[in-house]
Amino acid sequence: MSGRPFLQIPGPTNVPERVLRAMDRAVIDHRGPEFGQLVQGLLPDVAKIFKSERGKVVLYPSSGTGAWEAALVNTLAPGDRILAFNYGHFSAQFAEAARNLGFDVELVPLSWRRGLAGEQVAERLRGNRGQPFKAVLVVHNETSTGAVSDVKAIRAAIDAGHHEALLIVDTVSSLASIDYRMDEWGADLTLTGSQKGLMLPPGMALLCAGPRAIAAGERGGSPRNFFDWRPILKDNAAGFFPYTPATLLLFGLREALDMLFEEGLEHVFTRHTRLAEAVRKAVGAWELEILCEDQGAYSNSLTAVMMPDGLDSAEVIRIARERFGLDLGVGLSQIKGRVFRIGHLGALNELEVLATLGGVEMALREAGVPITLGSGVAAAQESFFGDASRALAGVPVEQPIAAR
Ligand SMILES: Cc1ncc(COP(=O)(O)O)c(C=O)c1O
């Protein structure tokens, strides 16, 4: 298919030209001085994206799933009790990973149409009769449902009960797209992957470990080798790794961080808010339902759209891909066939969102969903013209948009 591919799944996201060009270069010696300088410059800048001054950044050639494992085996010992909540595919899978590694996981079933609230954590901690929990696992932005959880309130719930549990937060689909404040909100350990808000290809896991997580790793943890962050932190001090790093991805990371800082992290978040709001307006115009039923928890990196009864989202996704070269996210596990997901994160602008919505409309129509063509696109355009969107973009409300 000619023209630009529309990869509008909720990650991996489109990799910007600048990042591609930065990686299109000769591999260098990962034990030489140029590499050491690159890494020494990168690590403190990655910490800024996590909004952490206290935390230490650890990078692995791995995916987000590896980041889960790294977080768990460095801080917890087999048999340790972990509290986790099932409010989507990834929160359930994170808990499953912990179970597979030999931890004693209590998984609390919750609605898949909301984020995790502080009160739900408080309630479970109050009711605990067994051994104290050593960690609470949270997915900040549930990529399968498009609902965000209140990490600050969850920390407050843990503290209110005088619990020692480490707060481990997955920000795979929120970091660098949705505001996240590791130090201020009190997370002990945060993890992410390269392929979403960071605008890189898949292949890198990034962690930021706060002082309590580092201390837990020194005292104990599980048997570990590749994921042991102690030798990594030691070698990183001089800009090196105890293994062969993903050299070219690190050059890409340098470029992606430069792009985020040039735009300004807060502007990156408001851009995501504007784009997400326009997509939600489009869904409203189609008279379809958003899976997340708590407006305060709407995700700004993706929207999961519910299908009318009797229609399968796989058909919409198939048509979008085959006819228009537009990739949309599928419904995962228990909501397979019931939703499709529009990814609106990473390197993305207003026109790309409008094109995506135009493609979704045609695929919906073709799949037999009774929508009015153009209705969602027009609603999104109105949203971009609206005062709220213009205020977020820093355009004076009285100034015509043409004068931008
Ligand atoms: C919230 C969340 N956590 C973890 C993962 C797993 O990451 P990966 O597929 O990179 O292993 C994903 C993947 O999409 C995710 O969205």
The ligand as an ORCA input file, in Angstrom:
! r2SCAN-3c Opt
* xyz 0 1
  C       0.600     -1.754     30.467
  C       1.475     -2.790     29.834
  N       2.303     -3.499     30.599
  C       3.115     -4.431     30.075
  C       3.118     -4.706     28.727
  C       3.996     -5.778     28.196
  O       5.005     -5.191     27.449
  P       5.730     -5.957     26.251
  O       4.690     -6.353     25.281
  O       6.670     -4.884     25.725
  O       6.450     -7.105     26.830
  C       2.289     -3.974     27.879
  C       2.273     -4.218     26.428
  O       1.557     -3.632     25.677
  C       1.449     -2.996     28.448
  O       0.621     -2.264     27.676
*
